[in-house]
Structure formats: structure tokens, C-alpha cells
């Protein structure tokens, strides 16, 4: 039997390192489906909803290099969009196979016809339709190489009739190159930065995901400057561990110490971060920003000097030019404040709540204590991000994934699936919101079918908690945020997954131990306090006033 286009595409995906295709079977995908079935290197993962598949592929890409998802004509690939946006905004390589109707039906408003170019144009770096077999080798190679180089999403439109055509070989390259160029600022730029640093009496470092490979260099720089180190949520698990000068996160989910360290220093050095919340970046301090992508420099704050380069190598070249600072007064002040913040944080752990009103902080704290040193955590968007960011400890080996830039609900469970499939020996723990999980509940069946030993901890506060909190802080009586949930433990058990409800705080520890020790998937639905909310590190007068008025009205 001669090779068809679908088989040719799968062979190229194999060469690029793709290990799973997350998809729901559909008629326009049939030939691609069979080509994956015949592959010895790629497995088809039958998700129940394409959105789950796209989120899972995004997670696998962020932890393993490249991900792949597919959707059939019309509704199938339309469902991919939310997870594709997650990959696009997370800047991670992912390939999307968007199959569609036969080329002979293009432009006729045929059943399930969509314009994949228009649909995916805003969430991809490469987006092309294959209409002839002769295009395949070059288009697929270009798509994969672009995804790898740009750390972004590449979309291939694949009409059903093209997938079954006889493959055509050509003399274009069919190899893929995972280049990692090192970019270092010009010596004159490094000298300008060193001059600013040497002249400043107090310096604070603020690090993001771009500093993930520079943890040791950040520590060395902070100790030479006696500088406190804050970090973004994405940078937390890389920067926090073994760092004696760390003062925590800032931003809406963070704590006050990093906020004060950034606003009280003379010079702020932002390293590998494109932190989106300009309200938490000082506008009256000098700022140096180290960033590999020059277009990101200065778009979040008033930057005095931008250094385009890799964080690790830029710091290594900067260190010899910097004079050591001996005065520890500023650093000691910020570390002392951080100690107070950490002590206050424990109030919500020591007072662990009452029946059906368990403190979510207590649950997160116990997860931190009982999970493995190299556990991987996935976190739903919302209040769960607060509990995980404040109570899960980064030690250099643990990792955490949330929908950091796209901010979608319902990401934790599918993210956990993709990570667990890519890393079957790792302990993967999902912080699930009841609101988020209910959106994609059907894919618990996928977890069961593939026997994925993920641990789903549902913070069941019977509400869309963060939205409720945001309305209350604005002084608005919350409306339609409460949820009349099913019994999630019974639902899970009905799907063949071990599960239990946890109603009392004194039962939390034993329940977590049972879940973590169980060889297979396990779901805990923990009934947390629906009226508990999180205070950002810097609340405005208007927010305080609005919430106070609402309390008075109640």
C-alpha cells in the first residue's frame, strides 16, 4: 500500500518529538487517526472534549518540549481554541492539526465548514492550509520548525480529501533543529547597567520565568548586592528554592514583602519577566530590565535601561563589573517584613475552619507538607491560584503550572492529564475549583480510561469564588456566583475513580495521605469556606471602601 499524506504528516511529527495527539475522533480526521494508530512513537489520546485535549497538549509542551492536538471539521477544531490560546500566550511549541471539509466544498457553506485561517490567526505564529499533496513535506516542516523556534503554536489545516491522497516526496529538509542561541548585551550596555547598579544604594531583583535557568546566578547577584529577590508566579518554583534573600511574590496573588521591596529600593532589576500588572511595578524608581525578547522591554513600566539577552549569561557577564555592597540594612528590613508576613500567613492554617467551612489555606499547606519533593502541581484559575502560590513551597525540584497568561477556568485537570502522560512516574496534583472542574467534568472518563494516577483536590466552596470576591471588593452584591454542585465524590465513583468528600478540617490530613498513597487516580472534594477570600498585597482605598460598604449592607 502506498503512503498517504496523513502517514507522511505523522512521520514528520515523530521526527519532531511528538509523543501524543490529543483529539476526539471525527470523519475528516479518519486517515490521520489511522496513521497515528500505526505509529510506534505517537499515541492517540481520546479526550472527551477537544478543549481538554488542547490544554493537555499545552501542558505536555511546557514540560516536555512539544505538544500536539487535533480537531475534526468545524466544531471539533473550534473547541480547540481556548487551549490553543493557553499555549500561544504561554509561549510553548504546539502543533495543531485542524482537519476540515473536502477542498471541493470550500466556499460553499458546506456542512461544518469553517475558515481555519481566520479562526486560529490570533493564537498562532504559523497558520496555513494544505490543499495539495505536494505541499505537505515543506508546510509541515515549516510549521514544526516555526513552533520550535518561536515557542508558539503552529496550525496546519488538513482537508479530509487531502489526508488520503498519495504522499509526494521532495528534496526539502525533513529534519528539525532545536537551536538555543545565547544572546548577551553589548559590553557598553553592560557597563551602563553596572554603573547604575554601583551608584544605587539599594537594589531589588524581581524575576520571572525567563530567569528559570538562572537561579544560581540570581542568588549570586543578590548576595553580592545584598538585594532582596521577589518573583512572579511563573518564576516562583525556579527562584524561591534555596534562595536566602527571597521575599516572595507580588501581584494580585502575592504577599506584601515583595511589593515593599520593589517600591522602597532605589533601583529595581527585572530579570526575565513580562509581569502584566503595571499597578504593582513602581513608577518612581529606576528600573533595569533584562529580557530576551526586546519587544517586551518597557511595556509594563518606565524602564531606564533595557538589556536584551538571556538572563543566565547576561548576569554572568554583569557580575564582574559590579561592586559588592556591604550594607545589609535594606535587605534585613525586607527579610524581617517577610518573616512577619509568613507568620501572619500561618494564622489561616492554625485556625483551620469548621465543618463544611474548611480554610483553603490549611488544605494547601497540608498538600505542601505531604506531597513529594519533586511533585508537579497544576492550578485552576481563580482563588486556587492564591492558595497554591502562597502555600506551596518551591525547592528547585518541584514545578507548578497554571493558566498564567490566558487565565481560563478549568485548566488544572487537563493540564494534569498532559503532564502525567508525559511523566508517568511523577506525582501530579491538581488544585481544582468546583466551578472549573464542572466545566469539563466529562474528561474524568479519560483519566479513568488511561489509568492516569493524577490526584485532583477540589476546593469546593460552592461558588465561583474569585468572581464573587471581585464583586464584593468593588462593593457590588455578588450575583449568580453560587453553585449548586453535584456530589463530586459520587460522580467520580460512578466513573470508576476512587474519591471521597472531606467535610471536617480534622479529616484533611488523613484524606490527603490516602489520596497520595493510592496507586491510581484519586479525587478529594474538600468543602472549603465559601465566604473566605484573599487580600492582595496592596489594596486600594476604593477596594477597602467598597468591601466595607457591602459588609454594612449585609
LUMMARSE-937401 format. One line per field, with one value per residue (C-alpha): x, y, z. Coordinates in Angstrom, 1 decimal. Example, Ala and Ser with C-alpha at 12.3 -4.5 7.8 and 13.67 -1.06 7.14 Angstrom:
REM residues 2
east	(12.3, 13.7)
north	(-4.5, -1.1)
up	(7.8, 7.1)
//
This chain:
REM residues 554
east	(0.0, 1.4, 1.9, -0.8, -0.5, -1.8, 1.0, 3.6, 2.5, 2.7, 6.2, 7.2, 5.6, 7.6, 10.8, 10.0, 9.5, 5.7, 4.6, 0.8, -2.0, -4.9, -8.2, -11.7, -12.2, -14.1, -14.7, -12.3, -9.6, -10.1, -7.0, -4.8, -6.3, -5.3, -1.8, -1.3, -2.6, 0.0, 2.8, 5.2, 6.2, 2.9, -0.2, -3.7, -5.3, -9.1, -10.2, -14.0, -13.7, -11.3, -10.7, -9.3, -7.0, -5.6, -5.0, -3.3, -1.1, -0.2, 0.9, 2.9, 4.6, 5.6, 7.0, 8.4, 9.2, 6.4, 2.7, 0.1, -3.7, -6.2, -9.8, -12.1, -14.3, -15.9, -17.0, -14.1, -11.3, -13.4, -13.4, -9.6, -9.3, -9.3, -6.5, -4.6, -4.7, -3.2, -0.2, 0.1, 0.2, 2.4, 4.9, 5.3, 5.7, 2.5, 1.2, -2.5, -4.0, -7.3, -9.0, -11.8, -14.1, -13.0, -11.3, -14.1, -16.5, -14.5, -16.6, -19.9, -21.1, -20.8, -21.8, -19.3, -17.2, -15.1, -12.2, -9.4, -7.0, -9.4, -10.2, -6.6, -4.9, -4.8, -3.4, -0.6, 2.7, 2.1, -1.3, -1.6, -4.0, -2.7, -4.6, -2.2, -0.1, 3.0, 2.8, 3.0, 6.7, 7.5, 4.5, 4.7, 8.4, 8.0, 5.1, 7.1, 10.3, 8.4, 6.7, 10.0, 11.9, 9.1, 8.0, 4.4, 1.5, 1.6, -1.7, -2.0, -5.4, -5.9, -8.9, -10.2, -9.7, -6.1, -5.3, -6.0, -4.0, -0.9, 2.1, 4.6, 8.3, 10.5, 14.1, 13.2, 14.7, 12.7, 14.8, 14.1, 16.6, 16.2, 18.6, 19.2, 21.1, 22.8, 22.1, 24.3, 24.1, 26.9, 29.8, 28.9, 25.3, 26.6, 28.9, 25.9, 24.0, 26.9, 27.3, 23.6, 23.9, 27.1, 25.6, 22.4, 22.4, 19.6, 18.7, 15.8, 15.7, 12.4, 12.5, 10.1, 10.0, 12.8, 15.2, 14.3, 17.7, 19.5, 18.5, 22.1, 23.2, 20.3, 21.4, 25.0, 23.9, 21.5, 24.2, 26.8, 24.3, 22.6, 19.4, 16.0, 14.6, 10.9, 9.4, 6.3, 4.0, 5.6, 9.1, 8.3, 9.2, 12.6, 13.6, 12.3, 14.2, 17.5, 17.4, 18.2, 17.2, 13.8, 10.9, 8.0, 5.6, 3.9, 0.8, -2.8, -1.9, 1.2, 2.2, 3.3, 7.0, 8.0, 5.7, 7.5, 11.0, 10.2, 8.8, 11.3, 14.6, 16.5, 16.9, 14.8, 16.3, 13.6, 15.0, 13.2, 9.8, 7.0, 4.8, 1.5, 0.2, 1.7, 0.0, 2.5, 5.6, 6.9, 6.9, 9.2, 12.2, 15.0, 14.5, 16.8, 15.0, 16.8, 14.7, 15.5, 12.7, 13.5, 9.9, 8.8, 11.2, 9.4, 5.9, 5.0, 6.8, 9.1, 12.4, 15.6, 17.8, 16.9, 19.3, 18.3, 19.8, 19.5, 19.1, 21.8, 24.6, 23.7, 24.1, 27.3, 28.8, 27.5, 28.8, 32.5, 31.6, 29.6, 31.0, 29.9, 27.6, 28.3, 25.4, 22.7, 20.2, 17.8, 17.9, 17.5, 14.5, 12.8, 13.6, 12.2, 9.0, 8.8, 9.2, 6.2, 4.2, 5.0, 4.0, 0.7, 0.1, 0.0, -3.0, -5.2, -3.5, -3.7, -7.4, -8.3, -12.0, -15.2, -17.4, -18.1, -16.1, -12.5, -9.9, -8.5, -5.1, -5.0, -5.7, -2.9, -0.5, -1.1, -0.7, 2.7, 3.8, 2.5, 3.4, 6.7, 9.8, 9.6, 5.8, 4.2, 1.1, -1.5, -3.8, -7.2, -7.6, -9.2, -8.7, -6.9, -4.0, -3.8, -3.7, -1.1, 1.1, 1.2, 1.5, 3.2, 7.0, 9.4, 12.5, 14.2, 12.8, 9.0, 7.1, 3.8, 1.6, -1.4, -3.1, -0.7, -1.3, -4.6, -6.4, -9.0, -11.1, -11.0, -7.3, -6.0, -7.5, -6.5, -3.1, -2.6, -3.5, -1.0, 1.8, 1.0, 1.0, 4.4, 5.8, 4.1, 6.5, 5.8, 3.3, 0.9, -1.5, -4.3, -5.8, -9.3, -12.0, -15.5, -16.5, -13.7, -14.0, -17.7, -17.0, -15.1, -16.3, -16.7, -13.0, -12.8, -13.6, -10.4, -8.4, -10.1, -9.6, -5.9, -5.4, -3.7, -2.7, -3.4, -4.7, -7.5, -8.1, -11.3, -11.5, -15.3, -16.5, -19.8, -19.1, -17.1, -15.0, -12.7, -15.5, -17.6, -14.7, -14.1, -17.7, -17.6, -14.4, -16.0, -18.9, -21.3, -23.6, -22.5, -25.0, -25.2, -21.8, -23.1, -23.1, -25.5, -22.9, -23.4, -21.7, -18.3, -17.2, -20.3, -19.8, -16.1, -17.0, -19.7, -16.9, -14.7, -12.4, -11.6, -13.0, -14.3, -15.8, -14.0, -16.3, -14.2, -10.8, -9.6, -10.1, -8.0, -4.6, -5.7, -7.7, -4.7, -2.5, -4.9, -5.1, -1.3, -0.6, -3.2, -1.8, -4.2, -6.4, -8.0, -10.4, -10.9, -13.8, -12.9, -15.7, -14.0, -15.4, -17.5, -17.1, -13.3, -11.4, -7.8, -6.4, -3.9, -0.6, -1.7, -5.4, -6.6, -8.7, -11.6, -11.5, -11.4, -14.3, -16.4, -16.0, -16.7, -20.0, -21.0, -20.4, -22.5, -25.3, -25.2)
north	(0.0, 3.4, 6.0, 8.6, 12.3, 11.5, 8.9, 11.4, 14.0, 11.6, 10.5, 14.2, 14.6, 11.6, 13.2, 16.4, 14.5, 14.5, 11.7, 12.2, 13.5, 14.7, 14.5, 13.3, 11.0, 12.5, 11.8, 14.3, 13.1, 9.4, 8.9, 10.9, 8.8, 5.6, 6.9, 7.7, 4.2, 2.7, 4.8, 3.2, 6.5, 8.5, 7.6, 8.9, 10.1, 10.0, 13.0, 13.7, 17.3, 18.9, 21.8, 19.3, 18.0, 21.4, 22.2, 18.8, 19.3, 22.7, 21.3, 18.5, 21.0, 23.2, 20.2, 18.1, 20.3, 20.0, 19.1, 18.2, 18.3, 17.8, 18.6, 17.4, 19.6, 22.7, 22.1, 19.8, 22.3, 25.2, 23.5, 23.6, 27.4, 28.0, 25.6, 26.8, 30.3, 29.0, 27.5, 30.7, 33.0, 30.6, 30.7, 27.0, 24.9, 23.2, 21.8, 21.8, 19.6, 21.3, 19.0, 20.3, 19.5, 18.4, 21.0, 20.7, 22.1, 25.2, 28.4, 26.6, 26.9, 23.1, 21.2, 22.0, 24.2, 26.8, 29.1, 27.7, 30.5, 33.1, 31.0, 30.5, 33.6, 35.4, 32.5, 31.1, 32.0, 29.8, 29.1, 27.5, 25.3, 22.3, 21.8, 19.6, 16.6, 18.4, 21.0, 18.5, 18.0, 21.7, 23.0, 20.5, 21.1, 24.8, 24.6, 22.5, 24.5, 27.7, 26.3, 25.2, 28.4, 30.9, 28.8, 29.2, 27.4, 26.3, 25.3, 23.0, 23.0, 19.5, 18.8, 15.3, 14.6, 15.7, 13.4, 10.3, 11.5, 9.6, 11.2, 13.1, 13.3, 16.2, 17.4, 19.9, 19.2, 16.9, 17.5, 19.7, 21.9, 22.7, 25.6, 27.5, 30.7, 32.7, 36.4, 38.7, 42.5, 44.6, 45.4, 49.1, 48.2, 46.0, 48.8, 51.2, 48.7, 48.2, 52.0, 52.3, 49.3, 50.6, 54.0, 52.8, 52.4, 49.8, 47.2, 44.7, 41.9, 40.8, 37.6, 35.8, 32.6, 34.0, 33.6, 29.9, 28.7, 31.5, 30.6, 30.2, 33.4, 35.3, 34.1, 35.1, 38.6, 39.1, 38.2, 40.4, 43.3, 42.4, 42.6, 41.1, 38.9, 38.9, 36.8, 36.3, 33.3, 31.7, 32.3, 31.1, 27.4, 28.2, 31.2, 30.5, 27.3, 27.6, 31.4, 33.1, 36.6, 35.7, 37.8, 36.1, 37.1, 40.3, 40.9, 40.2, 36.8, 37.8, 39.0, 42.4, 41.8, 41.7, 44.7, 46.8, 45.6, 46.7, 50.1, 51.0, 50.3, 52.9, 50.5, 47.6, 45.0, 43.0, 39.7, 37.6, 38.8, 40.3, 40.8, 42.1, 44.1, 47.6, 48.6, 46.6, 48.0, 51.2, 54.3, 56.4, 54.1, 53.5, 50.2, 47.9, 45.2, 42.1, 40.4, 38.0, 39.4, 43.1, 44.0, 43.2, 45.8, 48.7, 47.7, 47.2, 50.1, 53.1, 51.3, 53.3, 50.7, 47.6, 44.7, 42.3, 38.9, 35.5, 36.0, 33.5, 34.7, 38.4, 38.1, 36.1, 38.9, 41.6, 40.2, 41.0, 44.7, 45.1, 46.3, 44.4, 46.2, 45.7, 47.5, 44.9, 47.4, 47.4, 43.6, 42.9, 45.2, 43.4, 39.9, 41.0, 42.1, 38.8, 36.9, 38.8, 38.1, 34.4, 34.3, 36.0, 33.6, 30.8, 32.2, 30.7, 27.3, 27.2, 28.3, 25.6, 26.2, 24.2, 21.6, 22.4, 25.7, 24.4, 27.0, 26.6, 27.8, 24.9, 22.4, 24.0, 24.0, 20.3, 19.5, 21.2, 19.2, 15.8, 15.9, 14.7, 16.9, 16.7, 16.9, 18.8, 20.9, 22.3, 25.0, 26.3, 30.0, 31.8, 31.6, 28.3, 30.2, 32.3, 29.2, 27.4, 30.5, 31.3, 27.8, 25.5, 25.8, 25.9, 23.9, 23.8, 20.4, 21.0, 22.5, 24.3, 25.1, 27.3, 29.2, 32.0, 34.3, 33.3, 32.9, 30.3, 28.4, 24.6, 24.2, 22.3, 18.8, 18.8, 20.2, 17.4, 14.8, 16.1, 16.2, 12.8, 11.2, 12.8, 12.0, 8.8, 8.4, 11.9, 12.8, 15.2, 17.1, 19.3, 22.2, 22.2, 24.7, 23.3, 25.9, 25.0, 21.2, 21.2, 22.8, 19.8, 17.1, 14.5, 14.0, 12.3, 9.4, 10.0, 9.9, 6.5, 5.1, 5.8, 5.0, 8.3, 8.4, 12.1, 13.5, 16.0, 18.1, 20.1, 23.3, 23.0, 26.4, 26.1, 29.3, 30.9, 32.3, 34.8, 36.5, 36.6, 38.2, 40.7, 41.8, 42.2, 44.2, 46.5, 47.0, 45.0, 42.4, 39.2, 37.7, 34.3, 33.2, 30.4, 26.9, 24.0, 21.3, 17.6, 15.2, 15.1, 12.0, 10.1, 11.4, 10.2, 6.9, 6.4, 6.9, 4.3, 6.7, 6.4, 9.5, 10.9, 14.1, 15.9, 17.9, 18.4, 20.0, 17.2, 14.8, 16.6, 15.1, 11.5, 12.0, 13.6, 10.7, 8.2, 10.0, 10.4, 6.8, 5.3, 3.8, 5.3, 8.4, 9.8, 12.7, 14.6, 17.1, 19.3, 21.6, 24.9, 28.1, 29.9, 33.3, 33.2, 35.4, 36.6, 40.1, 41.3, 42.7, 46.2, 47.1, 50.4, 52.8, 52.3, 48.5, 48.8, 51.3, 49.1, 46.0, 47.8, 49.2, 45.8, 44.3, 47.1, 46.4, 42.7)
up	(0.0, -0.9, 1.8, 2.1, 3.2, 6.7, 7.2, 5.9, 8.4, 11.3, 10.3, 10.4, 13.8, 15.0, 13.9, 15.7, 19.0, 19.3, 21.6, 21.9, 19.8, 21.9, 19.9, 19.5, 16.5, 13.6, 10.0, 8.5, 10.8, 10.0, 7.9, 10.3, 13.1, 11.5, 10.7, 14.4, 15.3, 13.0, 14.6, 17.0, 18.6, 18.9, 20.8, 20.2, 23.4, 23.2, 25.2, 25.6, 24.7, 22.3, 24.8, 27.2, 24.5, 23.7, 27.4, 27.8, 24.8, 26.0, 29.4, 27.8, 25.6, 28.6, 30.4, 27.6, 24.6, 22.1, 22.2, 19.6, 19.4, 16.6, 15.9, 13.2, 10.8, 12.2, 15.9, 16.6, 15.9, 17.1, 20.5, 20.5, 20.5, 24.3, 25.0, 21.9, 23.3, 26.5, 24.6, 22.5, 25.5, 27.4, 24.5, 24.2, 21.0, 19.9, 16.6, 15.8, 13.1, 12.2, 9.7, 7.6, 4.8, 1.4, -0.8, -3.4, -0.9, 0.1, 0.0, -0.4, 3.2, 3.4, 6.5, 9.3, 7.0, 8.9, 7.9, 9.9, 8.8, 10.3, 13.3, 14.5, 13.2, 16.6, 18.5, 16.4, 14.8, 11.7, 10.2, 6.7, 4.8, 2.8, -0.4, -2.5, -1.6, -3.0, -0.2, 2.7, 3.4, 3.2, 5.0, 7.9, 8.3, 8.3, 10.8, 13.3, 12.9, 13.4, 16.5, 17.9, 17.1, 18.2, 21.1, 19.8, 18.1, 14.5, 12.8, 9.8, 8.1, 6.7, 4.4, 4.7, 1.0, 1.1, 4.1, 1.9, -1.1, -2.1, -0.5, -2.7, -1.6, -2.4, -1.6, 1.1, 4.6, 6.8, 9.9, 12.9, 14.7, 18.4, 18.5, 21.7, 20.8, 23.5, 23.4, 25.5, 25.6, 24.2, 26.6, 26.5, 27.6, 30.4, 31.6, 31.7, 33.8, 36.2, 36.6, 37.6, 40.0, 41.6, 42.1, 43.7, 47.5, 47.5, 44.8, 44.5, 42.0, 40.5, 38.5, 36.1, 34.0, 31.8, 34.8, 35.3, 34.1, 36.1, 39.6, 40.8, 39.1, 40.7, 44.1, 43.4, 42.2, 45.1, 47.7, 46.1, 46.2, 49.4, 47.4, 48.2, 45.5, 44.5, 41.8, 39.6, 39.8, 36.8, 38.3, 41.8, 41.6, 40.0, 42.0, 45.5, 46.3, 48.3, 47.9, 51.3, 50.0, 48.6, 49.8, 47.9, 45.1, 44.3, 42.1, 42.9, 44.2, 46.1, 49.5, 50.8, 51.3, 47.6, 46.9, 49.5, 48.4, 44.9, 45.9, 48.5, 46.6, 44.6, 41.7, 40.5, 38.2, 36.4, 35.2, 32.6, 33.4, 31.4, 34.5, 33.3, 36.2, 36.0, 39.2, 41.1, 39.4, 40.8, 38.6, 40.7, 40.9, 38.4, 36.5, 34.5, 32.6, 31.3, 28.6, 25.7, 23.6, 23.0, 22.1, 25.7, 27.3, 28.8, 28.1, 31.8, 33.4, 32.9, 32.2, 32.3, 30.7, 28.7, 28.3, 25.6, 26.4, 28.1, 31.9, 32.9, 30.6, 31.0, 34.8, 34.4, 32.2, 34.5, 37.8, 37.3, 36.6, 39.8, 43.1, 46.2, 48.6, 52.3, 53.9, 54.7, 56.3, 53.4, 52.9, 56.6, 56.7, 53.8, 55.2, 58.6, 56.9, 55.0, 58.3, 59.7, 56.5, 56.7, 60.4, 59.7, 56.8, 59.3, 61.2, 58.5, 58.9, 62.7, 62.6, 60.1, 60.0, 60.9, 59.3, 55.6, 56.1, 56.0, 55.5, 51.9, 53.2, 55.6, 52.7, 50.6, 53.5, 54.1, 50.4, 50.6, 53.6, 52.3, 48.6, 47.2, 46.9, 43.1, 42.8, 39.9, 40.7, 38.3, 39.4, 38.2, 37.6, 40.5, 44.3, 43.9, 42.4, 45.6, 47.9, 45.7, 45.3, 49.0, 50.5, 48.0, 48.6, 45.7, 46.4, 43.0, 42.1, 42.2, 39.3, 39.0, 36.0, 35.9, 33.0, 33.8, 30.9, 29.4, 32.7, 31.7, 34.1, 34.1, 33.1, 36.1, 35.3, 31.6, 32.4, 34.9, 32.3, 29.8, 32.4, 33.8, 30.3, 29.6, 33.0, 34.3, 37.3, 38.7, 41.4, 39.7, 41.9, 40.6, 42.6, 41.1, 41.6, 41.7, 39.1, 36.8, 37.1, 36.4, 33.0, 31.7, 34.1, 31.3, 30.9, 34.2, 32.0, 30.1, 33.3, 34.1, 30.6, 30.6, 34.3, 35.0, 38.7, 39.0, 42.3, 41.9, 45.0, 44.6, 46.7, 46.9, 48.1, 46.2, 44.3, 41.5, 44.3, 42.7, 40.8, 44.0, 45.8, 43.0, 43.1, 46.9, 46.8, 44.3, 46.7, 44.5, 45.9, 44.2, 41.7, 40.2, 41.5, 43.8, 42.6, 43.4, 42.9, 42.4, 44.9, 43.1, 45.0, 43.8, 40.3, 40.3, 41.8, 39.1, 36.5, 38.3, 40.1, 43.8, 45.6, 48.8, 50.3, 53.2, 55.4, 58.6, 58.9, 61.2, 58.4, 55.8, 56.6, 56.6, 53.4, 51.6, 52.8, 51.4, 48.1, 47.7, 48.7, 46.3, 43.1, 40.7, 40.2, 43.3, 43.9, 47.1, 47.3, 50.2, 51.5, 52.0, 53.4, 50.7, 52.4, 52.6, 50.3, 49.7, 50.2, 47.6, 48.8, 48.1, 48.4, 47.1, 49.3, 46.8, 47.3, 51.1, 51.0, 48.6, 50.7, 53.9, 52.4, 51.3, 54.8, 56.2, 53.7, 54.8)
//
